[in-house]
Amino acid sequence: MGHFCANKVFIAGQCFLTYYLVMTHRGIKIFFAISLLFTWLRPGFASNVLNCTLNKAADKKTLPISEVSKNVKSFSYNIDKEVGKNIELSPYKLIIWKKAPHLNMKLIGGEFKKPLTIQFSLKQKNLRFKYGQSLDFSCKFDGQTEAQKATQISTKKPIEVFQERVLFEVTEDLTFKFNQPEESQMMRTLYFQGGKTYINSQRMESRLPWCSLRVQLKRSEDTTVNKGEEFSPLTFQKQENNTYFTTFSYSFVDFVKGKKAGEKNLYSPFMLTCNILRGMPYKVDIFKSIVGPFLKVKANL
């Protein structure tokens, strides 16, 4: 996740969101919109070389050749062999360095009279920071770092051994209908079975494995959980009190501690549950066969 600091204001958030940075100048609060795009890892070859571009004219579709070097700077940074990197593109100065488990970036100059510090996770493959319409900073790993590899769960290893230390990624848009036959108040559930989604559990095969994602809506309307959203559970529970299924439940709400995880403007994730046939191993390939292209599970180390 990104962590932003300016004038002692810290803001943290989730993937694919716009952040608002509050800066104070002579007693006047100024709000800036900062867009961050985090794209998580894909399979690749081991590499710790980060290829980056700093562009201060991102609002211009084309630039004369003579202007490119004045507005765009590309560089590579080996996070294992180099302590850090200093980049200057007037009026900006960019410093980037690794301090596990984060990749840190500090930007000063231009609008940033005081340094703006951002942290990216080393588990990410692509990094991007965009300020306003013109300033755009992006990086991409050549391949896959050791930190990225660590998030992958072996197909031979049971998911349950990680307990709540997992991350569920939404890999296709999921729409929760406001008018849903089995629900009341603002809770809504989407069911998964055989790689398909259902809004009515009665339409599924009763004795085949299935999973469900339950959320609490904040508005009386259909709500979409966008591709790229990620949820990290607070608690995990395994139950074997059913004739056919072993139930694995992940809660995003801890009632004892009064905590919520992954709360958004339009919804809050409540629980993800998977019902696996008795004797069937709860592994990545089984999970994938149930949820299809809609969800992905990985380790949250």
C-alpha positions as a Python dict, from the first residue, in 0.01 Angstrom:
ca = {
    (1, 'M'): (0, 0, 0),
    (2, 'G'): (108, 358, -51),
    (3, 'H'): (183, 579, 245),
    (4, 'F'): (197, 950, 186),
    (5, 'C'): (340, 1216, 407),
    (6, 'A'): (340, 1590, 364),
    (7, 'N'): (328, 1848, 639),
    (8, 'K'): (282, 1564, 888),
    (9, 'V'): (-31, 1434, 713),
    (10, 'F'): (-30, 1058, 653),
    (11, 'I'): (-276, 892, 420),
    (12, 'A'): (-296, 523, 333),
    (13, 'G'): (-536, 338, 107),
    (14, 'Q'): (-609, 53, -127),
    (15, 'C'): (-533, -28, -489),
    (16, 'F'): (-685, 163, -780),
    (17, 'L'): (-799, 459, -572),
    (18, 'T'): (-752, 834, -584),
    (19, 'Y'): (-597, 976, -270),
    (20, 'Y'): (-638, 1324, -137),
    (21, 'L'): (-336, 1497, 11),
    (22, 'V'): (-392, 1792, 242),
    (23, 'M'): (-116, 2053, 248),
    (24, 'T'): (-119, 2370, 452),
    (25, 'H'): (21, 2695, 321),
    (26, 'R'): (-11, 3008, 538),
    (27, 'G'): (-304, 2861, 723),
    (28, 'I'): (-491, 2764, 405),
    (29, 'K'): (-562, 2395, 343),
    (30, 'I'): (-507, 2288, -15),
    (31, 'F'): (-639, 1954, -144),
    (32, 'F'): (-448, 1767, -412),
    (33, 'A'): (-575, 1459, -594),
    (34, 'I'): (-313, 1188, -626),
    (35, 'S'): (-384, 878, -833),
    (36, 'L'): (-201, 555, -769),
    (37, 'L'): (-222, 244, -979),
    (38, 'F'): (-82, -75, -828),
    (39, 'T'): (-70, -381, -1054),
    (40, 'W'): (19, -696, -867),
    (41, 'L'): (255, -965, -977),
    (42, 'R'): (226, -1200, -1269),
    (43, 'P'): (441, -1504, -1337),
    (44, 'G'): (786, -1414, -1467),
    (45, 'F'): (1156, -1473, -1438),
    (46, 'A'): (1359, -1376, -1137),
    (47, 'S'): (1486, -1019, -1166),
    (48, 'N'): (1548, -736, -925),
    (49, 'V'): (1597, -466, -1190),
    (50, 'L'): (1339, -190, -1183),
    (51, 'N'): (1288, 8, -1505),
    (52, 'C'): (1140, 350, -1432),
    (53, 'T'): (1021, 662, -1614),
    (54, 'L'): (963, 1008, -1469),
    (55, 'N'): (747, 1221, -1697),
    (56, 'K'): (657, 1580, -1611),
    (57, 'A'): (462, 1635, -1936),
    (58, 'A'): (225, 1340, -1918),
    (59, 'D'): (-66, 1565, -2020),
    (60, 'K'): (92, 1612, -2365),
    (61, 'K'): (27, 1333, -2616),
    (62, 'T'): (328, 1426, -2828),
    (63, 'L'): (651, 1616, -2767),
    (64, 'P'): (905, 1757, -3013),
    (65, 'I'): (1225, 1551, -3010),
    (66, 'S'): (1413, 1850, -2873),
    (67, 'E'): (1180, 1861, -2569),
    (68, 'V'): (1181, 1492, -2472),
    (69, 'S'): (1503, 1499, -2269),
    (70, 'K'): (1379, 1807, -2081),
    (71, 'N'): (1050, 1646, -1980),
    (72, 'V'): (1105, 1269, -1962),
    (73, 'K'): (1375, 1073, -1782),
    (74, 'S'): (1411, 693, -1788),
    (75, 'F'): (1642, 494, -1563),
    (76, 'S'): (1705, 148, -1420),
    (77, 'Y'): (1755, 62, -1055),
    (78, 'N'): (1888, -272, -929),
    (79, 'I'): (1733, -300, -583),
    (80, 'D'): (1992, -556, -468),
    (81, 'K'): (2316, -409, -607),
    (82, 'E'): (2251, -35, -569),
    (83, 'V'): (2194, 143, -239),
    (84, 'G'): (1962, 394, -402),
    (85, 'K'): (1914, 624, -698),
    (86, 'N'): (1904, 1005, -731),
    (87, 'I'): (1725, 1145, -1034),
    (88, 'E'): (1690, 1509, -1133),
    (89, 'L'): (1440, 1643, -1382),
    (90, 'S'): (1407, 2015, -1322),
    (91, 'P'): (1237, 2135, -1107),
    (92, 'Y'): (1201, 1789, -945),
    (93, 'K'): (1447, 1575, -756),
    (94, 'L'): (1359, 1209, -705),
    (95, 'I'): (1528, 974, -460),
    (96, 'I'): (1443, 605, -463),
    (97, 'W'): (1581, 337, -229),
    (98, 'K'): (1500, -6, -90),
    (99, 'K'): (1434, -77, 275),
    (100, 'A'): (1264, -414, 303),
    (101, 'P'): (978, -481, 284),
    (102, 'H'): (927, -151, 102),
    (103, 'L'): (1058, 46, -190),
    (104, 'N'): (1073, 410, -84),
    (105, 'M'): (1044, 719, -299),
    (106, 'K'): (1099, 1082, -202),
    (107, 'L'): (999, 1366, -433),
    (108, 'I'): (1086, 1733, -385),
    (109, 'G'): (1074, 2045, -603),
    (110, 'G'): (806, 2223, -800),
    (111, 'E'): (478, 2196, -610),
    (112, 'F'): (648, 1990, -340),
    (113, 'K'): (818, 2251, -122),
    (114, 'K'): (850, 1983, 145),
    (115, 'P'): (945, 1625, 50),
    (116, 'L'): (663, 1390, -42),
    (117, 'T'): (745, 1034, 69),
    (118, 'I'): (575, 726, -78),
    (119, 'Q'): (617, 358, 8),
    (120, 'F'): (551, 73, -233),
    (121, 'S'): (550, -295, -144),
    (122, 'L'): (831, -505, -292),
    (123, 'K'): (564, -765, -371),
    (124, 'Q'): (430, -543, -649),
    (125, 'K'): (547, -589, -1006),
    (126, 'N'): (433, -255, -1144),
    (127, 'L'): (441, 75, -953),
    (128, 'R'): (284, 404, -1051),
    (129, 'F'): (243, 746, -894),
    (130, 'K'): (51, 1020, -1074),
    (131, 'Y'): (10, 1377, -956),
    (132, 'G'): (-243, 1596, -1133),
    (133, 'Q'): (-245, 1576, -1513),
    (134, 'S'): (122, 1628, -1592),
    (135, 'L'): (346, 1443, -1344),
    (136, 'D'): (365, 1068, -1390),
    (137, 'F'): (616, 826, -1234),
    (138, 'S'): (604, 456, -1323),
    (139, 'C'): (826, 152, -1269),
    (140, 'K'): (819, -210, -1375),
    (141, 'F'): (1028, -508, -1266),
    (142, 'D'): (1187, -703, -1552),
    (143, 'G'): (1074, -1026, -1393),
    (144, 'Q'): (974, -1153, -1053),
    (145, 'T'): (1150, -1064, -729),
    (146, 'E'): (1198, -1301, -439),
    (147, 'A'): (942, -1099, -242),
    (148, 'Q'): (688, -1148, -522),
    (149, 'K'): (757, -1521, -540),
    (150, 'A'): (688, -1553, -169),
    (151, 'T'): (324, -1452, -219),
    (152, 'Q'): (250, -1750, -440),
    (153, 'I'): (96, -2050, -271),
    (154, 'S'): (224, -2383, -399),
    (155, 'T'): (-41, -2599, -563),
    (156, 'K'): (76, -2880, -334),
    (157, 'K'): (38, -2681, -11),
    (158, 'P'): (-302, -2659, 164),
    (159, 'I'): (-432, -2302, 178),
    (160, 'E'): (-550, -2356, 535),
    (161, 'V'): (-193, -2365, 673),
    (162, 'F'): (-174, -1988, 610),
    (163, 'Q'): (-491, -1932, 817),
    (164, 'E'): (-573, -1557, 803),
    (165, 'R'): (-236, -1474, 641),
    (166, 'V'): (-379, -1476, 289),
    (167, 'L'): (-484, -1212, 41),
    (168, 'F'): (-788, -1248, -185),
    (169, 'E'): (-763, -1058, -512),
    (170, 'V'): (-1066, -979, -728),
    (171, 'T'): (-957, -1069, -1082),
    (172, 'E'): (-1284, -982, -1261),
    (173, 'D'): (-1546, -718, -1175),
    (174, 'L'): (-1806, -856, -931),
    (175, 'T'): (-2151, -697, -916),
    (176, 'F'): (-2367, -735, -604),
    (177, 'K'): (-2733, -680, -687),
    (178, 'F'): (-2930, -467, -445),
    (179, 'N'): (-3245, -668, -516),
    (180, 'Q'): (-3139, -1013, -408),
    (181, 'P'): (-3397, -1278, -309),
    (182, 'E'): (-3221, -1429, -6),
    (183, 'E'): (-3090, -1111, 155),
    (184, 'S'): (-3221, -850, 394),
    (185, 'Q'): (-3110, -503, 501),
    (186, 'M'): (-2773, -416, 336),
    (187, 'M'): (-2593, -752, 339),
    (188, 'R'): (-2541, -911, -4),
    (189, 'T'): (-2376, -1239, -108),
    (190, 'L'): (-2224, -1361, -432),
    (191, 'Y'): (-2183, -1738, -470),
    (192, 'F'): (-1922, -1926, -672),
    (193, 'Q'): (-1945, -2282, -804),
    (194, 'G'): (-1784, -2453, -1100),
    (195, 'G'): (-1618, -2129, -1211),
    (196, 'K'): (-1949, -1940, -1230),
    (197, 'T'): (-2122, -1680, -1009),
    (198, 'Y'): (-2474, -1693, -863),
    (199, 'I'): (-2687, -1450, -664),
    (200, 'N'): (-2926, -1725, -553),
    (201, 'S'): (-2784, -2026, -366),
    (202, 'Q'): (-3090, -2233, -463),
    (203, 'R'): (-2964, -2246, -821),
    (204, 'M'): (-2639, -2421, -728),
    (205, 'E'): (-2576, -2793, -696),
    (206, 'S'): (-2626, -2862, -325),
    (207, 'R'): (-2357, -3130, -295),
    (208, 'L'): (-2078, -2974, -498),
    (209, 'P'): (-1807, -2745, -351),
    (210, 'W'): (-1890, -2375, -342),
    (211, 'C'): (-1758, -2046, -206),
    (212, 'S'): (-1927, -1717, -121),
    (213, 'L'): (-1822, -1356, -75),
    (214, 'R'): (-2047, -1150, 152),
    (215, 'V'): (-2033, -770, 167),
    (216, 'Q'): (-2228, -493, 335),
    (217, 'L'): (-2351, -228, 91),
    (218, 'K'): (-2357, 138, 187),
    (219, 'R'): (-2609, 249, -74),
    (220, 'S'): (-2940, 106, -192),
    (221, 'E'): (-2812, 23, -540),
    (222, 'D'): (-2623, -240, -738),
    (223, 'T'): (-2258, -221, -634),
    (224, 'T'): (-1951, -341, -822),
    (225, 'V'): (-1633, -464, -657),
    (226, 'N'): (-1373, -373, -914),
    (227, 'K'): (-1107, -596, -1061),
    (228, 'G'): (-783, -544, -870),
    (229, 'E'): (-938, -496, -526),
    (230, 'E'): (-774, -704, -253),
    (231, 'F'): (-902, -820, 84),
    (232, 'S'): (-693, -936, 377),
    (233, 'P'): (-896, -1123, 643),
    (234, 'L'): (-866, -1055, 1014),
    (235, 'T'): (-966, -1402, 1135),
    (236, 'F'): (-982, -1758, 999),
    (237, 'Q'): (-1194, -2053, 1111),
    (238, 'K'): (-1220, -2417, 999),
    (239, 'Q'): (-1542, -2609, 1077),
    (240, 'E'): (-1624, -2976, 1025),
    (241, 'N'): (-1980, -2989, 1149),
    (242, 'N'): (-2146, -3066, 815),
    (243, 'T'): (-2210, -3408, 663),
    (244, 'Y'): (-2074, -3323, 320),
    (245, 'F'): (-1852, -3019, 363),
    (246, 'T'): (-1557, -2882, 555),
    (247, 'T'): (-1606, -2506, 584),
    (248, 'F'): (-1322, -2254, 570),
    (249, 'S'): (-1427, -1904, 674),
    (250, 'Y'): (-1237, -1576, 650),
    (251, 'S'): (-1382, -1276, 830),
    (252, 'F'): (-1296, -917, 743),
    (253, 'V'): (-1459, -795, 1064),
    (254, 'D'): (-1321, -861, 1411),
    (255, 'F'): (-1609, -794, 1651),
    (256, 'V'): (-1393, -857, 1959),
    (257, 'K'): (-1136, -592, 1865),
    (258, 'G'): (-1385, -372, 1682),
    (259, 'K'): (-1187, -376, 1357),
    (260, 'K'): (-1282, -377, 988),
    (261, 'A'): (-1053, -464, 697),
    (262, 'G'): (-1079, -333, 342),
    (263, 'E'): (-1367, -90, 397),
    (264, 'K'): (-1455, 112, 83),
    (265, 'N'): (-1679, 408, 5),
    (266, 'L'): (-1959, 190, -136),
    (267, 'Y'): (-1921, -135, 60),
    (268, 'S'): (-1737, -324, 331),
    (269, 'P'): (-1624, -685, 285),
    (270, 'F'): (-1776, -904, 554),
    (271, 'M'): (-1683, -1269, 501),
    (272, 'L'): (-1548, -1513, 244),
    (273, 'T'): (-1643, -1877, 292),
    (274, 'C'): (-1548, -2193, 104),
    (275, 'N'): (-1723, -2526, 148),
    (276, 'I'): (-1502, -2814, 35),
    (277, 'L'): (-1615, -3176, 15),
    (278, 'R'): (-1509, -3388, 312),
    (279, 'G'): (-1176, -3550, 232),
    (280, 'M'): (-1103, -3310, -55),
    (281, 'P'): (-781, -3107, -8),
    (282, 'Y'): (-828, -2731, 21),
    (283, 'K'): (-562, -2625, -230),
    (284, 'V'): (-514, -2353, -491),
    (285, 'D'): (-629, -2567, -786),
    (286, 'I'): (-948, -2665, -600),
    (287, 'F'): (-1014, -2303, -505),
    (288, 'K'): (-962, -2196, -867),
    (289, 'S'): (-1199, -2465, -998),
    (290, 'I'): (-1473, -2320, -772),
    (291, 'V'): (-1424, -1944, -815),
    (292, 'G'): (-1303, -1956, -1176),
    (293, 'P'): (-1156, -1633, -1316),
    (294, 'F'): (-1317, -1413, -1050),
    (295, 'L'): (-1089, -1452, -746),
    (296, 'K'): (-728, -1537, -668),
    (297, 'V'): (-571, -1633, -336),
    (298, 'K'): (-210, -1569, -237),
    (299, 'A'): (-2, -1560, 76),
    (300, 'N'): (6, -1234, 273),
    (301, 'L'): (347, -1262, 438),
}
